[in-house]
Amino acid sequence: MDRRKAMKTATGIFALGGVGALTLANAFKPEIEFNNEASKLDYTETEPSWTYLKLDPEVSAKLAYDYYPEGSCMYATAKSVLSQLSELIGEPYTSFPTQMFKYGHGGIGGYGTTCGTLNGAAAVLGLLITDKSIRDTIIADLFHWYEQESLPQYIPQNTESEYTPEQSVAGSVLCHASNTNWCATSGYAVSSSERKERCRRLSSDVAKKITMILNDVLANNYMTNTNADETVNTCISCHGSEGKVTNVSAKMSCEPCHTESVAHQVFADIHYKLME
């Protein structure tokens, strides 16, 4: 049965059954279990090529704030960690070309996609965590935290700006969405010096967070799934690889870009049941 025919059939069922159809629709939802419980993540690096030593998260935050004017968000976040390891360990960190991270400003070359702070943090994880499944899990945890946390929180001790940015919840890992939500909250334009101060402090927040994560991984004390997004699981149950629709591969929050229509709320489960 094609999608159009399924929707017509679903409409007829709803018209005949009224509220009863809505109740019955709940029985059509696919039964897929998602593990949303926080749990300890066990990871042991077998052949480390890039050594990590415990760092002070507050130092990472300060360094990110200081490095920001040199190359913006991605550069500041990544270099805050790598520069410390360079001082503590030396090579290969000393020769690492940190200038490469400057491309990540403004959501990758100003394109407005993935926030540079997350891009930089994920790059550091890619360097230090070689196990793909472990790395992917930690990145998802970090990104979910960013989507849900009220930021920025960092307050520098020494700053040229007397302005303390308003906090906002990004709701998305995308640079343009994160900035737009903050602009709506603060009332400042995206081109303003206030917005730049916000992103500068945001770099510090993420630098601090990734340092805390790496410290916990090093100590084998990392807790995963602490910021799970239930709404993503609801969508993926139908649209993911285990559902019938199978047109989405994602872990990011769905709601900022996809508002659920009334028709979807009413007919989605019935439509899903009738699909072949």
Number of C-alpha atoms within 10 A of each C-alpha: 9 9 13 10 13 19 20 12 16 23 18 12 16 19 11 11 13 11 11 11 18 17 11 14 20 12 12 15 18 16 11 12 8 10 9 14 11 12 12 13 16 13 16 12 13 8 8 12 12 14 13 18 11 15 17 13 23 17 17 30 28 23 22 31 29 18 20 24 13 11 18 24 36 31 28 34 37 30 28 28 26 18 18 20 21 16 11 14 15 12 12 12 18 16 9 13 9 16 11 11 22 21 17 25 25 23 22 18 12 13 13 18 19 20 27 34 33 27 25 28 28 24 17 19 20 15 14 17 24 16 13 10 10 16 18 15 13 24 20 19 20 22 21 22 21 25 20 18 15 14 21 23 17 21 15 15 6 9 11 7 10 8 11 15 22 18 16 20 17 23 22 24 24 21 23 20 19 22 24 17 16 24 19 12 13 15 12 16 14 15 9 11 13 21 21 18 21 22 26 24 27 26 36 33 26 31 33 25 20 28 24 19 21 23 19 15 22 16 13 14 15 18 16 21 20 14 19 19 19 12 12 16 21 16 16 22 20 22 17 19 13 13 18 15 15 13 12 13 10 13 16 18 21 19 13 11 10 8 9 10 9 9 10 12 10 16 21 19 20 25 22 21 17 16 14 10
